[in-house]
Amino acid sequence: MTLNDLSTKIKNISENYKEEPIAGWITGDGPIPCNILFVGEAPGKNEVEIGKPFVGLAGKTFEKYLNSIGLYRKDIRITNTCFFRPVKITIGKTNKETISNRTPKVSEINLFREVLDEEIKLVNPKLIITLGNIPLKRLTDFKSIGDCHGNIIFNNKISRYIFPMYHPSALTYNRNDNFLKMYENDWINLKNILKTHV
């Protein structure tokens, strides 16, 4: 399977999906093959508009920390667990429609199971970094990021090392020094692991 095949598959799945509201879709971004693969949850508004993962506010946070350990976008591949943007549409009192992001459902993640597995094969990374609970649950047996972040795990099914991290948007919700310190320590751990595994 080629990258073009994957894009076509993502397009077909997204355009034929009618069960829940969605708003656009994207593919992964970055070199193939690549030693380092980051896996996010699902694209948001900015990602769909620009056509690349991690370009919104969380993306800026992500790049800042990525650069802090001597890596740049050109050095990594970044993709998603769910490739379309899952949305919630609410109608306000004045009949104004509001579209907001929602967490992808398990069934939506499963639609793209083969796509992500094929992308991992194409990228052939030495290390996969999961960002948030959604890719964590998809690629490991852990149920919560709090149980395993900052530690390296081996996935026997796909024979890959996985390093779970909090999603960069978690910094927006957890505005306290302890969380920030823990988040920064995970990036330092990642830098050290890259020295031995990549």
N, C-alpha and C positions, 0 to 999 in steps of 0.2 A: 504493500500500500504506500502511495506517495502522499506528499503534503497536499497536492491538488485534490487527491481522492478524499482526504480528510475534510478539506474545505467544502467540497461538494456534499459530503455526508452531513456536515454540520448545517449547511444551508437547507438541505432537504428535510432534516429532522425539524429544524426551526420553523420552516415555512408550512409544514404540515401539522404542526402542533396546535391543537384547538381546545385542550382541556382547561387551561388556565390562561389569564392574560400574560403576554410577554411583549417586549418592545425591542426588537432587533437582536442581532447575534454578532459574535466576533470569532476569530481563530487565535491560536497562540502566536507569539512573537519572539523572534530571536534566532540565532544560528542553529542549524542542524547539520551534523551531530553537535552535541554540546555537553560538557562535563557536569554542568549545574543546571537543574530544572526546578523552577519555582512553580508551585501549583496553588492558584487562588480558588475562590468560591464560584463567583459568577460575575459577569460584567455589569456595571452600572451605566448611568446615563452618559457620562463623559466617554466611557470606554466604547460604547456603541456609536456615539457620534464621531469619534476619531478612528475607530476600528482597531484599537490596540488595548491589551489588558493593562491595568494599573496606570492610568493617566490622570485620574481625578485626584482628590485631596489625599486619599490613602496612598495613591501612587507616588505623590510627592514625598510623603513620609517614607515610603518604601525606598525610593531612590536615595534619599538623604542617608539612610542607614546602610544601604548597599554601598554607596560611595565611601562611607566611614570605615569600611573594612577593605577598601581598595578594589572594589568591583564596580563595573559600569554596565548599563543595559546591554551594550554590545558583547559583553562577556557571558551573558546568561540567556537561557530560554525561559519564557514565562507563559503559562497557560492557565486554563480553568478546569474545574470539575464539571460545571454546567456552562455550556457555551452560549446560551441565550440569556437575555436579561429578564428575570422573573419580576413581574410588577404587580402592584395592588392598585386598583383604581377605586377612588372614593369620590362620591358626589357630595359637595357641601350644601349648606342651607340655601345658598344663592344659586344652586345648580351648577356651581363651578366644579369641573372635574380635576382631581389631583391624582397624579401618577407617582407612586413611590416604589422603591426597591423592596423586594421581599426575599426571604431565604428560599432557595430552591428546595422543592419537595424531593423525597427519596426517589419517587418515580421519575422525576425530571433528571436527576443525577444519573439514574440507570439508563435513560435514553442515550446518554453519551458515554456509557461504560466502555464500549468497544473503541470509540474515538480516542479517549484518554489512554487506554492500553496501547493502542497502535501508535499514538504520538510518543509515548514513553519508549517504545521499541525503536522508532525512527531517531529520536533524540539520543538514545543510548547514554543516559547520564550516569555519572559515578555517584552523584548524590541528588536526591529529590528533597526539596524543602517545601513542606506543606504550610500554607498560611491560613490559620483558622480551623474551626471544627469540621467544616464540610469536607475539605480534602483529607483531613486527618482520619475521619471515619471511613472515607472511601478507600484509603490506602493502608490503614492499619486496623488493629482490633481495639484500639483505644476509643473511648466514648467522649472524653473531654480533654481539651488541650491543657487544662490545669494539671492533669496527671502525668504528662510526659514532655512538656515543652523544654527545649534546650538540651535534649538527650538524643543520641543517635540510636536508631532502631533498624533491624534488618527485616525486610519483608521477603520471606522464603518463596512466596508464590511468584513474585516477579524478579526475585534475586537482586534486589536493590536496597541500598541504604537510604533511610528516610530520617530527616531531621525536622521535627514538628516545631512550629513557631506560632505565636499569636498573630492574628491578622493585623496589619498596620492600623486599620481603623479602630482597633481596640484602644489605642492611645487617646482617641477622641472621647471614648466613653469612660475611660478610667484615668481621670485627671488627678492622679496622686503620685507622690515621689517614689513610693515603694514599687508600684507597678512599672513606672518608667525605668527604675534601676534594674528590675528583673528583665524587662524587655531589652534594655541595652546589654545586659549580661548574656542574654541569648545570642545576640549578634557577635559578641566577643567569643562565645563558645563556638559559633559557626565558623568564625575566622580560623580558630585553632583546628577544628575538624577538617576544614578545607586543606590545611597544610598536610594532613596525614592521609586523607581519602581522595584528594583530587590531584 
